[in-house]
Amino acid sequence: MSGGKGSFDKVTVFSPEGNLYQVEYAFRAVRAAGTSTCVAIRGADAVVIVSQRKLPDRLMKGDSLSSLTRIDGAGLGAVMVGRAPDCRFVVNYVREIAAEYKYDCGHAIPIGLLAKRAAGRAQVRTQEAGYRCMGTATVLLGLDIDDATGAEVPRLYKVDPAGHYAGCFAAASGAKEVEAVAELEKLMPPRGDGVSQLKGVAEVGTAALRVLQKVLGQSLKAGDVEIGQVSVANPNFSRVPDSDVEKWLEAIATAD
């Protein structure tokens, strides 16, 4: 079909169910068998994310690849799951959003607003010709100010390839996402505010590790995962040392 100007300015290839094929393929890229799996939990005073460390090539150095990344140089962190080149691209534009906001406003961007703007950019890629959806899901973690109390509280957001975003009590992404979500739902109390009964980085991190270990069906070692954390006591996004991870794994083995 040779239409005039504007004939191909939108992506209009829909499946019979009404879904965009490009969006469906992007979600498949995130959940493909070769991708890693991550599990994040937001507790009362800390948010922790556990990401499986999976090397695509045995000749690669493990410490040269990481899915954990800082966004604004301090409090905000993220984990990207999916196609590695797309993950790198998304990291760059999320950092750009945070940097532009800090330059304009003089302070760090609130994590909820960062998620909203990152989702907006991702959504544009679902409708403009010449673009494609990024095959990556983004999990953002950090602290934010509670409007009711004025205190700093942990926050967790997830942005999917289609541009949908939501604040979460817990989240999972990657190859075993469906299984991990099912296990995380078991941690949610029948009533109450999510998993906020979990307190401290160690307690929240142990719960996330237990979920990841169960869905993968194998005993993990400290070198098999990388863990990022933000807490009220330590507001800067940082990696949990392997020595602490080993202690958490030993606690899980003893409890089981």
Rosetta blueprint (number, residue, H / E / L):
1 M L
2 S L
3 G L
4 G L
5 K L
6 G L
7 S L
8 F L
9 D L
10 K E
11 V L
12 T L
13 V L
14 F E
15 S L
16 P L
17 E L
18 G L
19 N L
20 L E
21 Y H
22 Q H
23 V H
24 E H
25 Y H
26 A H
27 F H
28 R H
29 A H
30 V H
31 R L
32 A L
33 A L
34 G L
35 T L
36 S L
37 T E
38 C E
39 V E
40 A E
41 I E
42 R E
43 G L
44 A L
45 D L
46 A E
47 V E
48 V E
49 I E
50 V E
51 S E
52 Q E
53 R L
54 K L
55 L L
56 P L
57 D L
58 R L
59 L L
60 M L
61 K L
62 G H
63 D H
64 S H
65 L L
66 S L
67 S L
68 L E
69 T E
70 R E
71 I L
72 D L
73 G L
74 A L
75 G L
76 L L
77 G E
78 A E
79 V E
80 M E
81 V E
82 G E
83 R L
84 A H
85 P H
86 D H
87 C H
88 R H
89 F H
90 V H
91 V H
92 N H
93 Y H
94 V H
95 R H
96 E H
97 I H
98 A H
99 A H
100 E H
101 Y H
102 K H
103 Y H
104 D H
105 C H
106 G L
107 H L
108 A L
109 I L
110 P L
111 I H
112 G H
113 L H
114 L H
115 A H
116 K H
117 R H
118 A H
119 A H
120 G H
121 R H
122 A H
123 Q H
124 V H
125 R L
126 T L
127 Q L
128 E E
129 A L
130 G L
131 Y L
132 R L
133 C L
134 M L
135 G L
136 T E
137 A E
138 T E
139 V E
140 L E
141 L E
142 G E
143 L E
144 D E
145 I E
146 D L
147 D L
148 A L
149 T L
150 G L
151 A L
152 E E
153 V E
154 P E
155 R E
156 L E
157 Y E
158 K E
159 V E
160 D L
161 P L
162 A L
163 G L
164 H L
165 Y E
166 A E
167 G E
168 C L
169 F L
170 A E
171 A E
172 A E
173 S E
174 G E
175 A L
176 K L
177 E H
178 V H
179 E H
180 A H
181 V H
182 A H
183 E H
184 L H
185 E H
186 K H
187 L H
188 M L
189 P L
190 P L
191 R L
192 G L
193 D L
194 G L
195 V L
196 S L
197 Q L
198 L L
199 K L
200 G L
201 V H
202 A H
203 E H
204 V H
205 G H
206 T H
207 A H
208 A H
209 L H
210 R H
211 V H
212 L H
213 Q H
214 K H
215 V H
216 L H
217 G L
218 Q L
219 S L
220 L L
221 K L
222 A H
223 G H
224 D H
225 V E
226 E E
227 I E
228 G E
229 Q E
230 V E
231 S E
232 V L
233 A L
234 N L
235 P L
236 N L
237 F L
238 S E
239 R E
240 V L
241 P L
242 D H
243 S H
244 D H
245 V H
246 E H
247 K H
248 W H
249 L H
250 E H
251 A H
252 I H
253 A H
254 T H
255 A H
256 D L
